[in-house]
């Protein structure tokens, strides 16, 4: 529950990175669009942010041994009065290349866990958050190191003392109420029941100093060995979670006849480690692996922020018919598998993920969401009918919860500059304890018209 840092601060960072490099080679892909969505049903949480102008810019610069890359997106909502500008910084870095060594400074996507993007987990890289089912991610800021000492072996690492949390969907507090421009941001409840009476909930967020948020440590390493048709890798990283948690207290105020909730945003660190193997068999790329995410991990006094004694003293359990407040820092582990085929006119992937650890969080947990998938299968197909017309279909099904998540899109390129697209996001979540249950009335159809430059 921390309002986004001002856009100007991030633009200063980009300006600094750009100033580091006088460039001679340049390539860029820009896209200016007008987009809107149409509801297919009537959700409880509705906003007026149904149409917007979008600007996407993806550029690369090269000079001798130096590379620079910027990938950023903007949205300007035309139908809202407050918080009508959303900004996403996927990558922004400068890179120095030697024959066997590569140094990168800036925000960069991490490819250490290969299944996370498809399943939209958001543990390593943050989810962009513009769309509920969008796959685009935001990388980690730091000094990235890549070393390949001999054929087959590669070592990678990251070190950082600077933290940029996920920027979207933005939330804010107005007159004691939590609000957001996005319809697919699960907000805390606005009312509860006390002794048979429905009473309002009023929120107060204690905003920390910006320096207490951004100056956080990240440390990680990955080892990899590859051969002609495959590779095996293992990694471990200690980093801040991509979203800021809110420890909270709640009590019933008899004079106001309202529940008062005081939220204290904190940056919590977690450890991630895992291993995976990838092997090509003919035209099929097979991969499988396991990841562990531990939000209770500590590394030195810098990160003594989730001490169980402190949590017990400063956070009281509160439970009602609508929600509960009870700190939960649950370790998660996943097994995943994937088969991928890439042909001239299409590509298709078959995916599987299974939660190996126990999950005690529910969808009405004040502090964090329940896991997105327990035991699920998914397939994604991209097909190009021609240079102008293409389509994408992505279907995910949770075998335990019976969740059915469908995303589809068809786009047409009129010429070099103009294109149009139509897409849909459909969600079926029959069980109330599902992550997707709060969004099952958010079925939408998207349309867009854009100019490429």
Secondary structure, DSSP 8 states (H G I E B T S, - for coil): ------HHHHHHHHHHHHHT---SEEEEEEEEEEEEEEESS--SS--S--EEEEEEEEEEEEETTEEEEEEEEEEEESS-SSS-EEEEEEEEEEEEE-SSEEEEEEEE---SSTTHHHHT--SSSEE--SSTT---EE-EEEEEEEE--STTEEEEEEEES-------S-EEEETTEEEES-TTS----SEEEETTEEEEEEEEEE---HHHHH---EEEEEEEEEETTEEEEEEEEEEE-SS-EEEEEEEEETTTTEEEEEEEEE--EEEEEEEEEEEEETTEEEEEEEEEEETT---SGGGTTS-HHHHHHH---EE-SS-EE------EEEEEEEEEEE-SSEEEEEEEEEE-S-----TTBSS----S-SEEEEEEEEEESSSSEEEEEEEEEETTT--EEEEEEEEEE-SSSEEEEEEEEEEE--STTSTTGGGTT--EEEEEEEEE-
